[in-house]
Amino acid sequence: GYPFAKISGQEVIADQEEKTISVNFFVNSGPRAKFGEINITGNHRTRRRYFNKKLFWSEGDIFSPNKIQCTQNALELGGLFSSVSIVYPD
């Protein structure tokens, strides 16, 4: 649900007596996002219904990179297209 999460820093602590190392990562989650309107471009012969059957998300669902990857895989495995690109705005 947080497509722009980034590691904003890290801290490494080495304890020579205990012979341990601890690593802390600081994460800036960014805003929570939902899927917006779906636009399909570059298609001239395939009906919209075909794409709708392959989509793993709907407008308004919480953002998930896994759903994007599953959709891309489903479209590629369908055999109708030699290339599929799913992009989303910054």
PDB file of N, CA, C and O in Angstrom:
ATOM      1  N   GLY A   1       0.782  -1.198   0.000  1.00  0.00           N
ATOM      2  CA  GLY A   1       0.000   0.000   0.000  1.00  0.00           C
ATOM      3  C   GLY A   1       0.830   1.272   0.000  1.00  0.00           C
ATOM      4  O   GLY A   1       0.278   2.370  -0.071  1.00  0.00           O
ATOM      5  N   TYR A   2       2.151   1.142   0.079  1.00  0.00           N
ATOM      6  CA  TYR A   2       3.042   2.299   0.140  1.00  0.00           C
ATOM      7  C   TYR A   2       4.079   2.195  -0.980  1.00  0.00           C
ATOM      8  O   TYR A   2       5.194   1.728  -0.746  1.00  0.00           O
ATOM      9  N   PRO A   3       3.726   2.623  -2.185  1.00  0.00           N
ATOM     10  CA  PRO A   3       4.607   2.402  -3.338  1.00  0.00           C
ATOM     11  C   PRO A   3       5.890   3.222  -3.338  1.00  0.00           C
ATOM     12  O   PRO A   3       6.817   2.909  -4.085  1.00  0.00           O
ATOM     13  N   PHE A   4       5.961   4.248  -2.528  1.00  0.00           N
ATOM     14  CA  PHE A   4       7.127   5.112  -2.552  1.00  0.00           C
ATOM     15  C   PHE A   4       7.959   5.012  -1.271  1.00  0.00           C
ATOM     16  O   PHE A   4       8.707   5.932  -0.941  1.00  0.00           O
ATOM     17  N   ALA A   5       7.829   3.899  -0.557  1.00  0.00           N
ATOM     18  CA  ALA A   5       8.610   3.696   0.673  1.00  0.00           C
ATOM     19  C   ALA A   5      10.098   3.655   0.333  1.00  0.00           C
ATOM     20  O   ALA A   5      10.506   3.077  -0.674  1.00  0.00           O
ATOM     21  N   LYS A   6      10.891   4.275   1.186  1.00  0.00           N
ATOM     22  CA  LYS A   6      12.337   4.318   0.975  1.00  0.00           C
ATOM     23  C   LYS A   6      13.050   4.174   2.305  1.00  0.00           C
ATOM     24  O   LYS A   6      12.561   4.616   3.344  1.00  0.00           O
ATOM     25  N   ILE A   7      14.206   3.551   2.255  1.00  0.00           N
ATOM     26  CA  ILE A   7      15.065   3.506   3.442  1.00  0.00           C
ATOM     27  C   ILE A   7      15.739   4.858   3.546  1.00  0.00           C
ATOM     28  O   ILE A   7      16.474   5.264   2.646  1.00  0.00           O
ATOM     29  N   SER A   8      15.489   5.558   4.647  1.00  0.00           N
ATOM     30  CA  SER A   8      16.018   6.913   4.800  1.00  0.00           C
ATOM     31  C   SER A   8      17.312   6.951   5.610  1.00  0.00           C
ATOM     32  O   SER A   8      17.953   7.998   5.704  1.00  0.00           O
ATOM     33  N   GLY A   9      17.692   5.839   6.183  1.00  0.00           N
ATOM     34  CA  GLY A   9      18.935   5.793   6.940  1.00  0.00           C
ATOM     35  C   GLY A   9      19.139   4.429   7.559  1.00  0.00           C
ATOM     36  O   GLY A   9      18.243   3.585   7.570  1.00  0.00           O
ATOM     37  N   GLN A  10      20.326   4.236   8.069  1.00  0.00           N
ATOM     38  CA  GLN A  10      20.618   2.992   8.769  1.00  0.00           C
ATOM     39  C   GLN A  10      21.620   3.258   9.876  1.00  0.00           C
ATOM     40  O   GLN A  10      22.357   4.245   9.854  1.00  0.00           O
ATOM     41  N   GLU A  11      21.630   2.362  10.833  1.00  0.00           N
ATOM     42  CA  GLU A  11      22.536   2.480  11.974  1.00  0.00           C
ATOM     43  C   GLU A  11      23.104   1.092  12.239  1.00  0.00           C
ATOM     44  O   GLU A  11      22.353   0.125  12.371  1.00  0.00           O
ATOM     45  N   VAL A  12      24.417   0.994  12.317  1.00  0.00           N
ATOM     46  CA  VAL A  12      25.072  -0.281  12.583  1.00  0.00           C
ATOM     47  C   VAL A  12      25.784  -0.172  13.922  1.00  0.00           C
ATOM     48  O   VAL A  12      26.567   0.750  14.150  1.00  0.00           O
ATOM     49  N   ILE A  13      25.502  -1.122  14.801  1.00  0.00           N
ATOM     50  CA  ILE A  13      26.119  -1.129  16.131  1.00  0.00           C
ATOM     51  C   ILE A  13      26.837  -2.463  16.319  1.00  0.00           C
ATOM     52  O   ILE A  13      26.219  -3.527  16.275  1.00  0.00           O
ATOM     53  N   ALA A  14      28.150  -2.388  16.529  1.00  0.00           N
ATOM     54  CA  ALA A  14      28.949  -3.583  16.768  1.00  0.00           C
ATOM     55  C   ALA A  14      29.323  -3.645  18.240  1.00  0.00           C
ATOM     56  O   ALA A  14      29.894  -2.698  18.782  1.00  0.00           O
ATOM     57  N   ASP A  15      29.004  -4.752  18.881  1.00  0.00           N
ATOM     58  CA  ASP A  15      29.347  -4.965  20.288  1.00  0.00           C
ATOM     59  C   ASP A  15      30.444  -6.020  20.329  1.00  0.00           C
ATOM     60  O   ASP A  15      30.185  -7.213  20.169  1.00  0.00           O
ATOM     61  N   GLN A  16      31.685  -5.557  20.549  1.00  0.00           N
ATOM     62  CA  GLN A  16      32.822  -6.468  20.522  1.00  0.00           C
ATOM     63  C   GLN A  16      32.811  -7.442  21.697  1.00  0.00           C
ATOM     64  O   GLN A  16      33.255  -8.581  21.557  1.00  0.00           O
ATOM     65  N   GLU A  17      32.315  -7.013  22.836  1.00  0.00           N
ATOM     66  CA  GLU A  17      32.249  -7.900  23.991  1.00  0.00           C
ATOM     67  C   GLU A  17      31.267  -9.045  23.765  1.00  0.00           C
ATOM     68  O   GLU A  17      31.570 -10.201  24.061  1.00  0.00           O
ATOM     69  N   GLU A  18      30.100  -8.717  23.243  1.00  0.00           N
ATOM     70  CA  GLU A  18      29.059  -9.728  22.989  1.00  0.00           C
ATOM     71  C   GLU A  18      29.247 -10.421  21.642  1.00  0.00           C
ATOM     72  O   GLU A  18      28.608 -11.431  21.352  1.00  0.00           O
ATOM     73  N   LYS A  19      30.148  -9.849  20.817  1.00  0.00           N
ATOM     74  CA  LYS A  19      30.390 -10.361  19.465  1.00  0.00           C
ATOM     75  C   LYS A  19      29.102 -10.396  18.639  1.00  0.00           C
ATOM     76  O   LYS A  19      28.761 -11.400  18.014  1.00  0.00           O
ATOM     77  N   THR A  20      28.403  -9.257  18.664  1.00  0.00           N
ATOM     78  CA  THR A  20      27.165  -9.127  17.893  1.00  0.00           C
ATOM     79  C   THR A  20      27.196  -7.838  17.075  1.00  0.00           C
ATOM     80  O   THR A  20      27.924  -6.895  17.384  1.00  0.00           O
ATOM     81  N   ILE A  21      26.411  -7.831  16.060  1.00  0.00           N
ATOM     82  CA  ILE A  21      26.213  -6.634  15.245  1.00  0.00           C
ATOM     83  C   ILE A  21      24.713  -6.449  15.082  1.00  0.00           C
ATOM     84  O   ILE A  21      23.995  -7.388  14.737  1.00  0.00           O
ATOM     85  N   SER A  22      24.247  -5.236  15.330  1.00  0.00           N
ATOM     86  CA  SER A  22      22.838  -4.894  15.133  1.00  0.00           C
ATOM     87  C   SER A  22      22.750  -3.858  14.027  1.00  0.00           C
ATOM     88  O   SER A  22      23.537  -2.913  13.971  1.00  0.00           O
ATOM     89  N   VAL A  23      21.786  -4.051  13.157  1.00  0.00           N
ATOM     90  CA  VAL A  23      21.558  -3.099  12.077  1.00  0.00           C
ATOM     91  C   VAL A  23      20.115  -2.620  12.175  1.00  0.00           C
ATOM     92  O   VAL A  23      19.183  -3.424  12.186  1.00  0.00           O
ATOM     93  N   ASN A  24      19.944  -1.316  12.246  1.00  0.00           N
ATOM     94  CA  ASN A  24      18.612  -0.703  12.271  1.00  0.00           C
ATOM     95  C   ASN A  24      18.422   0.081  10.981  1.00  0.00           C
ATOM     96  O   ASN A  24      19.277   0.878  10.592  1.00  0.00           O
ATOM     97  N   PHE A  25      17.299  -0.154  10.327  1.00  0.00           N
ATOM     98  CA  PHE A  25      16.949   0.607   9.134  1.00  0.00           C
ATOM     99  C   PHE A  25      15.814   1.550   9.479  1.00  0.00           C
ATOM    100  O   PHE A  25      14.879   1.177  10.187  1.00  0.00           O
ATOM    101  N   PHE A  26      15.899   2.772   8.977  1.00  0.00           N
ATOM    102  CA  PHE A  26      14.861   3.763   9.171  1.00  0.00           C
ATOM    103  C   PHE A  26      14.119   3.922   7.847  1.00  0.00           C
ATOM    104  O   PHE A  26      14.721   4.223   6.816  1.00  0.00           O
ATOM    105  N   VAL A  27      12.821   3.720   7.892  1.00  0.00           N
ATOM    106  CA  VAL A  27      12.030   3.697   6.671  1.00  0.00           C
ATOM    107  C   VAL A  27      11.040   4.848   6.663  1.00  0.00           C
ATOM    108  O   VAL A  27      10.317   5.079   7.632  1.00  0.00           O
ATOM    109  N   ASN A  28      11.024   5.562   5.548  1.00  0.00           N
ATOM    110  CA  ASN A  28      10.013   6.588   5.308  1.00  0.00           C
ATOM    111  C   ASN A  28       8.978   5.929   4.405  1.00  0.00           C
ATOM    112  O   ASN A  28       9.252   5.675   3.232  1.00  0.00           O
ATOM    113  N   SER A  29       7.803   5.652   4.935  1.00  0.00           N
ATOM    114  CA  SER A  29       6.802   4.891   4.188  1.00  0.00           C
ATOM    115  C   SER A  29       6.196   5.682   3.027  1.00  0.00           C
ATOM    116  O   SER A  29       5.718   5.081   2.065  1.00  0.00           O
ATOM    117  N   GLY A  30       6.206   6.994   3.094  1.00  0.00           N
ATOM    118  CA  GLY A  30       5.528   7.774   2.068  1.00  0.00           C
ATOM    119  C   GLY A  30       4.026   7.606   2.219  1.00  0.00           C
ATOM    120  O   GLY A  30       3.573   6.962   3.165  1.00  0.00           O
ATOM    121  N   PRO A  31       3.252   8.166   1.316  1.00  0.00           N
ATOM    122  CA  PRO A  31       1.798   8.093   1.445  1.00  0.00           C
ATOM    123  C   PRO A  31       1.256   6.716   1.052  1.00  0.00           C
ATOM    124  O   PRO A  31       1.815   6.035   0.192  1.00  0.00           O
ATOM    125  N   ARG A  32       0.169   6.329   1.692  1.00  0.00           N
ATOM    126  CA  ARG A  32      -0.538   5.105   1.319  1.00  0.00           C
ATOM    127  C   ARG A  32      -1.282   5.388   0.015  1.00  0.00           C
ATOM    128  O   ARG A  32      -1.846   6.468  -0.161  1.00  0.00           O
ATOM    129  N   ALA A  33      -1.282   4.430  -0.881  1.00  0.00           N
ATOM    130  CA  ALA A  33      -1.875   4.678  -2.200  1.00  0.00           C
ATOM    131  C   ALA A  33      -2.882   3.597  -2.571  1.00  0.00           C
ATOM    132  O   ALA A  33      -2.808   2.455  -2.118  1.00  0.00           O
ATOM    133  N   LYS A  34      -3.810   4.000  -3.401  1.00  0.00           N
ATOM    134  CA  LYS A  34      -4.797   3.085  -3.968  1.00  0.00           C
ATOM    135  C   LYS A  34      -4.658   3.125  -5.479  1.00  0.00           C
ATOM    136  O   LYS A  34      -4.175   4.107  -6.043  1.00  0.00           O
ATOM    137  N   PHE A  35      -5.083   2.057  -6.126  1.00  0.00           N
ATOM    138  CA  PHE A  35      -5.083   2.038  -7.580  1.00  0.00           C
ATOM    139  C   PHE A  35      -6.113   3.037  -8.088  1.00  0.00           C
ATOM    140  O   PHE A  35      -7.223   3.128  -7.562  1.00  0.00           O
ATOM    141  N   GLY A  36      -5.730   3.778  -9.111  1.00  0.00           N
ATOM    142  CA  GLY A  36      -6.630   4.749  -9.717  1.00  0.00           C
ATOM    143  C   GLY A  36      -7.215   4.209 -11.006  1.00  0.00           C
ATOM    144  O   GLY A  36      -7.344   3.001 -11.202  1.00  0.00           O
ATOM    145  N   GLU A  37      -7.561   5.129 -11.865  1.00  0.00           N
ATOM    146  CA  GLU A  37      -8.167   4.779 -13.148  1.00  0.00           C
ATOM    147  C   GLU A  37      -7.198   3.952 -13.989  1.00  0.00           C
ATOM    148  O   GLU A  37      -5.998   4.224 -14.010  1.00  0.00           O
ATOM    149  N   ILE A  38      -7.716   2.958 -14.669  1.00  0.00           N
ATOM    150  CA  ILE A  38      -6.912   2.079 -15.514  1.00  0.00           C
ATOM    151  C   ILE A  38      -7.034   2.559 -16.961  1.00  0.00           C
ATOM    152  O   ILE A  38      -8.132   2.629 -17.512  1.00  0.00           O
ATOM    153  N   ASN A  39      -5.896   2.887 -17.567  1.00  0.00           N
ATOM    154  CA  ASN A  39      -5.853   3.318 -18.964  1.00  0.00           C
ATOM    155  C   ASN A  39      -5.052   2.305 -19.763  1.00  0.00           C
ATOM    156  O   ASN A  39      -3.934   1.958 -19.384  1.00  0.00           O
ATOM    157  N   ILE A  40      -5.607   1.836 -20.849  1.00  0.00           N
ATOM    158  CA  ILE A  40      -4.923   0.884 -21.714  1.00  0.00           C
ATOM    159  C   ILE A  40      -4.635   1.591 -23.030  1.00  0.00           C
ATOM    160  O   ILE A  40      -5.547   2.083 -23.694  1.00  0.00           O
ATOM    161  N   THR A  41      -3.344   1.639 -23.405  1.00  0.00           N
ATOM    162  CA  THR A  41      -2.951   2.311 -24.641  1.00  0.00           C
ATOM    163  C   THR A  41      -2.178   1.350 -25.535  1.00  0.00           C
ATOM    164  O   THR A  41      -1.646   0.340 -25.074  1.00  0.00           O
ATOM    165  N   GLY A  42      -2.127   1.677 -26.797  1.00  0.00           N
ATOM    166  CA  GLY A  42      -1.365   0.880 -27.747  1.00  0.00           C
ATOM    167  C   GLY A  42      -2.116  -0.350 -28.240  1.00  0.00           C
ATOM    168  O   GLY A  42      -1.584  -1.112 -29.048  1.00  0.00           O
ATOM    169  N   ASN A  43      -3.313  -0.552 -27.779  1.00  0.00           N
ATOM    170  CA  ASN A  43      -4.105  -1.697 -28.189  1.00  0.00           C
ATOM    171  C   ASN A  43      -5.138  -1.240 -29.221  1.00  0.00           C
ATOM    172  O   ASN A  43      -5.850  -0.259 -29.008  1.00  0.00           O
ATOM    173  N   HIS A  44      -5.208  -1.961 -30.336  1.00  0.00           N
ATOM    174  CA  HIS A  44      -6.159  -1.577 -31.371  1.00  0.00           C
ATOM    175  C   HIS A  44      -7.108  -2.704 -31.762  1.00  0.00           C
ATOM    176  O   HIS A  44      -8.126  -2.461 -32.410  1.00  0.00           O
ATOM    177  N   ARG A  45      -6.778  -3.948 -31.370  1.00  0.00           N
ATOM    178  CA  ARG A  45      -7.573  -5.078 -31.842  1.00  0.00           C
ATOM    179  C   ARG A  45      -8.205  -5.915 -30.740  1.00  0.00           C
ATOM    180  O   ARG A  45      -9.113  -6.702 -31.011  1.00  0.00           O
ATOM    181  N   THR A  46      -7.754  -5.765 -29.530  1.00  0.00           N
ATOM    182  CA  THR A  46      -8.237  -6.608 -28.440  1.00  0.00           C
ATOM    183  C   THR A  46      -9.288  -5.858 -27.634  1.00  0.00           C
ATOM    184  O   THR A  46      -9.113  -4.683 -27.312  1.00  0.00           O
ATOM    185  N   ARG A  47     -10.360  -6.531 -27.317  1.00  0.00           N
ATOM    186  CA  ARG A  47     -11.444  -5.895 -26.575  1.00  0.00           C
ATOM    187  C   ARG A  47     -11.043  -5.638 -25.122  1.00  0.00           C
ATOM    188  O   ARG A  47     -10.261  -6.380 -24.526  1.00  0.00           O
ATOM    189  N   ARG A  48     -11.593  -4.590 -24.592  1.00  0.00           N
ATOM    190  CA  ARG A  48     -11.322  -4.199 -23.199  1.00  0.00           C
ATOM    191  C   ARG A  48     -11.671  -5.339 -22.235  1.00  0.00           C
ATOM    192  O   ARG A  48     -11.025  -5.499 -21.199  1.00  0.00           O
ATOM    193  N   ARG A  49     -12.675  -6.112 -22.573  1.00  0.00           N
ATOM    194  CA  ARG A  49     -13.115  -7.217 -21.723  1.00  0.00           C
ATOM    195  C   ARG A  49     -11.977  -8.223 -21.485  1.00  0.00           C
ATOM    196  O   ARG A  49     -11.869  -8.780 -20.393  1.00  0.00           O
ATOM    197  N   TYR A  50     -11.138  -8.455 -22.489  1.00  0.00           N
ATOM    198  CA  TYR A  50      -9.999  -9.365 -22.344  1.00  0.00           C
ATOM    199  C   TYR A  50      -9.066  -8.863 -21.245  1.00  0.00           C
ATOM    200  O   TYR A  50      -8.635  -9.633 -20.386  1.00  0.00           O
ATOM    201  N   PHE A  51      -8.759  -7.570 -21.277  1.00  0.00           N
ATOM    202  CA  PHE A  51      -7.871  -6.993 -20.268  1.00  0.00           C
ATOM    203  C   PHE A  51      -8.502  -7.056 -18.886  1.00  0.00           C
ATOM    204  O   PHE A  51      -7.831  -7.375 -17.904  1.00  0.00           O
ATOM    205  N   ASN A  52      -9.784  -6.754 -18.812  1.00  0.00           N
ATOM    206  CA  ASN A  52     -10.465  -6.775 -17.516  1.00  0.00           C
ATOM    207  C   ASN A  52     -10.395  -8.146 -16.857  1.00  0.00           C
ATOM    208  O   ASN A  52     -10.314  -8.242 -15.632  1.00  0.00           O
ATOM    209  N   LYS A  53     -10.426  -9.206 -17.656  1.00  0.00           N
ATOM    210  CA  LYS A  53     -10.335 -10.567 -17.109  1.00  0.00           C
ATOM    211  C   LYS A  53      -8.949 -10.874 -16.556  1.00  0.00           C
ATOM    212  O   LYS A  53      -8.802 -11.732 -15.685  1.00  0.00           O
ATOM    213  N   LYS A  54      -7.941 -10.181 -17.055  1.00  0.00           N
ATOM    214  CA  LYS A  54      -6.553 -10.429 -16.647  1.00  0.00           C
ATOM    215  C   LYS A  54      -6.103  -9.550 -15.474  1.00  0.00           C
ATOM    216  O   LYS A  54      -5.071  -9.815 -14.858  1.00  0.00           O
ATOM    217  N   LEU A  55      -6.875  -8.513 -15.170  1.00  0.00           N
ATOM    218  CA  LEU A  55      -6.490  -7.586 -14.095  1.00  0.00           C
ATOM    219  C   LEU A  55      -6.627  -8.241 -12.721  1.00  0.00           C
ATOM    220  O   LEU A  55      -7.616  -8.917 -12.440  1.00  0.00           O
ATOM    221  N   PHE A  56      -5.635  -8.034 -11.883  1.00  0.00           N
ATOM    222  CA  PHE A  56      -5.647  -8.559 -10.528  1.00  0.00           C
ATOM    223  C   PHE A  56      -6.040  -7.489  -9.511  1.00  0.00           C
ATOM    224  O   PHE A  56      -5.973  -7.725  -8.305  1.00  0.00           O
ATOM    225  N   TRP A  57      -6.448  -6.319  -9.992  1.00  0.00           N
ATOM    226  CA  TRP A  57      -6.884  -5.249  -9.101  1.00  0.00           C
ATOM    227  C   TRP A  57      -8.029  -4.487  -9.743  1.00  0.00           C
ATOM    228  O   TRP A  57      -8.294  -4.611 -10.939  1.00  0.00           O
ATOM    229  N   SER A  58      -8.689  -3.707  -8.928  1.00  0.00           N
ATOM    230  CA  SER A  58      -9.755  -2.814  -9.391  1.00  0.00           C
ATOM    231  C   SER A  58      -9.444  -1.408  -8.907  1.00  0.00           C
ATOM    232  O   SER A  58      -8.701  -1.220  -7.944  1.00  0.00           O
ATOM    233  N   GLU A  59     -10.011  -0.439  -9.574  1.00  0.00           N
ATOM    234  CA  GLU A  59      -9.847   0.946  -9.140  1.00  0.00           C
ATOM    235  C   GLU A  59     -10.308   1.065  -7.691  1.00  0.00           C
ATOM    236  O   GLU A  59     -11.389   0.594  -7.336  1.00  0.00           O
ATOM    237  N   GLY A  60      -9.489   1.694  -6.864  1.00  0.00           N
ATOM    238  CA  GLY A  60      -9.820   1.879  -5.457  1.00  0.00           C
ATOM    239  C   GLY A  60      -9.170   0.865  -4.531  1.00  0.00           C
ATOM    240  O   GLY A  60      -9.138   1.080  -3.320  1.00  0.00           O
ATOM    241  N   ASP A  61      -8.643  -0.248  -5.072  1.00  0.00           N
ATOM    242  CA  ASP A  61      -7.938  -1.232  -4.239  1.00  0.00           C
ATOM    243  C   ASP A  61      -6.651  -0.616  -3.706  1.00  0.00           C
ATOM    244  O   ASP A  61      -6.091   0.289  -4.325  1.00  0.00           O
ATOM    245  N   ILE A  62      -6.183  -1.100  -2.569  1.00  0.00           N
ATOM    246  CA  ILE A  62      -4.900  -0.672  -2.012  1.00  0.00           C
ATOM    247  C   ILE A  62      -3.790  -1.114  -2.964  1.00  0.00           C
ATOM    248  O   ILE A  62      -3.791  -2.245  -3.449  1.00  0.00           O
ATOM    249  N   PHE A  63      -2.850  -0.219  -3.223  1.00  0.00           N
ATOM    250  CA  PHE A  63      -1.741  -0.494  -4.130  1.00  0.00           C
ATOM    251  C   PHE A  63      -0.972  -1.733  -3.690  1.00  0.00           C
ATOM    252  O   PHE A  63      -0.721  -1.932  -2.501  1.00  0.00           O
ATOM    253  N   SER A  64      -0.600  -2.567  -4.665  1.00  0.00           N
ATOM    254  CA  SER A  64       0.195  -3.755  -4.404  1.00  0.00           C
ATOM    255  C   SER A  64       1.071  -4.057  -5.610  1.00  0.00           C
ATOM    256  O   SER A  64       0.545  -4.319  -6.691  1.00  0.00           O
ATOM    257  N   PRO A  65       2.399  -4.028  -5.457  1.00  0.00           N
ATOM    258  CA  PRO A  65       3.271  -4.376  -6.573  1.00  0.00           C
ATOM    259  C   PRO A  65       3.052  -5.821  -7.032  1.00  0.00           C
ATOM    260  O   PRO A  65       3.225  -6.133  -8.209  1.00  0.00           O
ATOM    261  N   ASN A  66       2.674  -6.689  -6.110  1.00  0.00           N
ATOM    262  CA  ASN A  66       2.403  -8.080  -6.452  1.00  0.00           C
ATOM    263  C   ASN A  66       1.233  -8.185  -7.435  1.00  0.00           C
ATOM    264  O   ASN A  66       1.280  -8.991  -8.364  1.00  0.00           O
ATOM    265  N   LYS A  67       0.195  -7.383  -7.241  1.00  0.00           N
ATOM    266  CA  LYS A  67      -0.952  -7.398  -8.154  1.00  0.00           C
ATOM    267  C   LYS A  67      -0.552  -6.909  -9.545  1.00  0.00           C
ATOM    268  O   LYS A  67      -1.067  -7.402 -10.549  1.00  0.00           O
ATOM    269  N   ILE A  68       0.355  -5.953  -9.606  1.00  0.00           N
ATOM    270  CA  ILE A  68       0.849  -5.474 -10.895  1.00  0.00           C
ATOM    271  C   ILE A  68       1.622  -6.593 -11.598  1.00  0.00           C
ATOM    272  O   ILE A  68       1.419  -6.843 -12.786  1.00  0.00           O
ATOM    273  N   GLN A  69       2.504  -7.258 -10.862  1.00  0.00           N
ATOM    274  CA  GLN A  69       3.307  -8.334 -11.450  1.00  0.00           C
ATOM    275  C   GLN A  69       2.424  -9.493 -11.913  1.00  0.00           C
ATOM    276  O   GLN A  69       2.656 -10.051 -12.985  1.00  0.00           O
ATOM    277  N   CYS A  70       1.429  -9.855 -11.131  1.00  0.00           N
ATOM    278  CA  CYS A  70       0.511 -10.937 -11.515  1.00  0.00           C
ATOM    279  C   CYS A  70      -0.267 -10.578 -12.774  1.00  0.00           C
ATOM    280  O   CYS A  70      -0.479 -11.430 -13.637  1.00  0.00           O
ATOM    281  N   THR A  71      -0.691  -9.333 -12.884  1.00  0.00           N
ATOM    282  CA  THR A  71      -1.413  -8.887 -14.073  1.00  0.00           C
ATOM    283  C   THR A  71      -0.510  -8.926 -15.295  1.00  0.00           C
ATOM    284  O   THR A  71      -0.914  -9.403 -16.356  1.00  0.00           O
ATOM    285  N   GLN A  72       0.708  -8.426 -15.150  1.00  0.00           N
ATOM    286  CA  GLN A  72       1.643  -8.441 -16.275  1.00  0.00           C
ATOM    287  C   GLN A  72       1.920  -9.876 -16.712  1.00  0.00           C
ATOM    288  O   GLN A  72       1.936 -10.165 -17.909  1.00  0.00           O
ATOM    289  N   ASN A  73       2.139 -10.773 -15.759  1.00  0.00           N
ATOM    290  CA  ASN A  73       2.384 -12.175 -16.087  1.00  0.00           C
ATOM    291  C   ASN A  73       1.190 -12.787 -16.822  1.00  0.00           C
ATOM    292  O   ASN A  73       1.369 -13.501 -17.808  1.00  0.00           O
ATOM    293  N   ALA A  74      -0.017 -12.512 -16.348  1.00  0.00           N
ATOM    294  CA  ALA A  74      -1.227 -13.064 -16.977  1.00  0.00           C
ATOM    295  C   ALA A  74      -1.355 -12.580 -18.416  1.00  0.00           C
ATOM    296  O   ALA A  74      -1.716 -13.357 -19.300  1.00  0.00           O
ATOM    297  N   LEU A  75      -1.064 -11.312 -18.661  1.00  0.00           N
ATOM    298  CA  LEU A  75      -1.148 -10.771 -20.021  1.00  0.00           C
ATOM    299  C   LEU A  75      -0.077 -11.367 -20.932  1.00  0.00           C
ATOM    300  O   LEU A  75      -0.342 -11.670 -22.095  1.00  0.00           O
ATOM    301  N   GLU A  76       1.129 -11.532 -20.401  1.00  0.00           N
ATOM    302  CA  GLU A  76       2.204 -12.109 -21.205  1.00  0.00           C
ATOM    303  C   GLU A  76       1.942 -13.584 -21.506  1.00  0.00           C
ATOM    304  O   GLU A  76       2.191 -14.040 -22.622  1.00  0.00           O
ATOM    305  N   LEU A  77       1.447 -14.327 -20.531  1.00  0.00           N
ATOM    306  CA  LEU A  77       1.168 -15.755 -20.721  1.00  0.00           C
ATOM    307  C   LEU A  77      -0.025 -15.993 -21.636  1.00  0.00           C
ATOM    308  O   LEU A  77      -0.189 -17.088 -22.173  1.00  0.00           O
ATOM    309  N   GLY A  78      -0.861 -14.971 -21.815  1.00  0.00           N
ATOM    310  CA  GLY A  78      -2.014 -15.096 -22.699  1.00  0.00           C
ATOM    311  C   GLY A  78      -1.629 -15.301 -24.153  1.00  0.00           C
ATOM    312  O   GLY A  78      -2.438 -15.787 -24.943  1.00  0.00           O
ATOM    313  N   GLY A  79      -0.397 -14.936 -24.520  1.00  0.00           N
ATOM    314  CA  GLY A  79       0.113 -15.174 -25.848  1.00  0.00           C
ATOM    315  C   GLY A  79      -0.318 -14.181 -26.916  1.00  0.00           C
ATOM    316  O   GLY A  79       0.074 -14.331 -28.073  1.00  0.00           O
ATOM    317  N   LEU A  80      -1.101 -13.185 -26.574  1.00  0.00           N
ATOM    318  CA  LEU A  80      -1.545 -12.213 -27.574  1.00  0.00           C
ATOM    319  C   LEU A  80      -0.528 -11.101 -27.827  1.00  0.00           C
ATOM    320  O   LEU A  80      -0.546 -10.467 -28.882  1.00  0.00           O
ATOM    321  N   PHE A  81       0.349 -10.869 -26.869  1.00  0.00           N
ATOM    322  CA  PHE A  81       1.256  -9.727 -26.956  1.00  0.00           C
ATOM    323  C   PHE A  81       2.698 -10.181 -26.807  1.00  0.00           C
ATOM    324  O   PHE A  81       3.002 -11.077 -26.020  1.00  0.00           O
ATOM    325  N   SER A  82       3.585  -9.551 -27.575  1.00  0.00           N
ATOM    326  CA  SER A  82       5.006  -9.859 -27.448  1.00  0.00           C
ATOM    327  C   SER A  82       5.646  -9.063 -26.316  1.00  0.00           C
ATOM    328  O   SER A  82       6.720  -9.416 -25.827  1.00  0.00           O
ATOM    329  N   SER A  83       4.982  -7.990 -25.906  1.00  0.00           N
ATOM    330  CA  SER A  83       5.519  -7.156 -24.839  1.00  0.00           C
ATOM    331  C   SER A  83       4.366  -6.496 -24.072  1.00  0.00           C
ATOM    332  O   SER A  83       3.388  -6.039 -24.663  1.00  0.00           O
ATOM    333  N   VAL A  84       4.505  -6.460 -22.760  1.00  0.00           N
ATOM    334  CA  VAL A  84       3.502  -5.813 -21.903  1.00  0.00           C
ATOM    335  C   VAL A  84       4.246  -4.932 -20.915  1.00  0.00           C
ATOM    336  O   VAL A  84       5.161  -5.396 -20.236  1.00  0.00           O
ATOM    337  N   SER A  85       3.858  -3.652 -20.828  1.00  0.00           N
ATOM    338  CA  SER A  85       4.443  -2.742 -19.843  1.00  0.00           C
ATOM    339  C   SER A  85       3.321  -2.134 -19.019  1.00  0.00           C
ATOM    340  O   SER A  85       2.353  -1.594 -19.554  1.00  0.00           O
ATOM    341  N   ILE A  86       3.472  -2.232 -17.721  1.00  0.00           N
ATOM    342  CA  ILE A  86       2.511  -1.597 -16.812  1.00  0.00           C
ATOM    343  C   ILE A  86       3.287  -0.505 -16.083  1.00  0.00           C
ATOM    344  O   ILE A  86       4.263  -0.782 -15.385  1.00  0.00           O
ATOM    345  N   VAL A  87       2.848   0.722 -16.251  1.00  0.00           N
ATOM    346  CA  VAL A  87       3.529   1.860 -15.639  1.00  0.00           C
ATOM    347  C   VAL A  87       2.548   2.620 -14.764  1.00  0.00           C
ATOM    348  O   VAL A  87       1.337   2.584 -14.983  1.00  0.00           O
ATOM    349  N   TYR A  88       3.085   3.300 -13.782  1.00  0.00           N
ATOM    350  CA  TYR A  88       2.258   4.141 -12.926  1.00  0.00           C
ATOM    351  C   TYR A  88       3.005   5.421 -12.637  1.00  0.00           C
ATOM    352  O   TYR A  88       4.235   5.446 -12.668  1.00  0.00           O
ATOM    353  N   PRO A  89       2.269   6.493 -12.354  1.00  0.00           N
ATOM    354  CA  PRO A  89       2.909   7.805 -12.188  1.00  0.00           C
ATOM    355  C   PRO A  89       3.784   7.886 -10.937  1.00  0.00           C
ATOM    356  O   PRO A  89       3.620   7.122  -9.986  1.00  0.00           O
ATOM    357  N   ASP A  90       4.714   8.833 -10.970  1.00  0.00           N
ATOM    358  CA  ASP A  90       5.574   9.064  -9.809  1.00  0.00           C
ATOM    359  C   ASP A  90       4.760   9.571  -8.656  1.00  0.00           C
ATOM    360  O   ASP A  90       5.304   9.827  -7.581  1.00  0.00           O
TER     361      ASP A  90
END
